Amino acid sequence: MAEEQIITIKKILEGQAFQDSIEIGTPGKGGSVKIYGDFGDPAGFESRIREAVRLRKLTGDLLEGSP
């Protein structure tokens, strides 16, 4: 019985870390980015969104030839 409980817990912990997502942008207008996170951790999700937006801007700048 104890082994079954350990296996069940292990399967839950090995699942996807971030199951919630937000997609920002438009594929035809500068690209879109899908960010995965945890809606239960708004501060952590906001941090992930800000970093994704920063990297999206960086990518756009690089494609346009900006340093």
C-alpha positions in Angstrom: 0.0 0.0 0.0 2.8 2.5 0.9 4.5 1.8 -2.5 1.3 2.7 -4.4 1.0 6.0 -2.6 4.7 6.9 -3.4 4.2 6.0 -7.0 1.0 8.2 -7.2 2.8 11.1 -5.6 5.8 10.7 -7.9 3.5 10.8 -11.0 1.9 14.1 -9.8 5.3 15.7 -9.2 6.6 14.6 -12.6 3.8 16.3 -14.4 4.1 19.6 -16.3 5.4 22.3 -14.0 3.4 25.0 -15.7 0.0 24.1 -17.1 -1.5 27.7 -17.4 -0.5 29.8 -20.4 -1.0 33.2 -22.0 -0.3 34.1 -25.6 0.6 37.7 -26.5 1.2 39.3 -29.9 0.0 38.4 -33.4 2.0 36.0 -35.6 1.6 38.3 -38.7 2.5 41.5 -36.8 5.8 41.1 -35.1 5.3 37.6 -33.8 3.5 36.0 -30.9 4.8 34.4 -27.7 3.2 31.8 -25.6 4.2 32.0 -21.9 3.6 29.1 -19.6 3.2 29.6 -15.8 1.1 29.1 -12.8 -2.0 31.4 -12.4 -1.8 30.5 -8.6 1.5 32.5 -8.5 0.7 35.9 -10.1 4.0 37.5 -9.2 6.0 34.6 -10.7 3.8 34.6 -13.8 4.2 38.3 -14.2 8.0 37.9 -14.0 7.8 35.3 -16.8 5.7 37.5 -19.0 8.0 40.5 -18.5 11.0 38.4 -19.5 9.2 37.0 -22.5 8.2 40.5 -23.7 11.9 41.7 -23.2 13.2 38.7 -25.3 10.5 39.3 -28.0 11.6 42.9 -28.3 15.3 41.8 -28.4 14.5 39.4 -31.2 12.6 42.0 -33.2 15.5 44.4 -32.8 18.0 41.8 -34.0 15.9 41.0 -37.0 15.7 44.7 -38.0 19.5 45.0 -37.7 19.5 47.1 -34.5 22.5 46.4 -32.1 
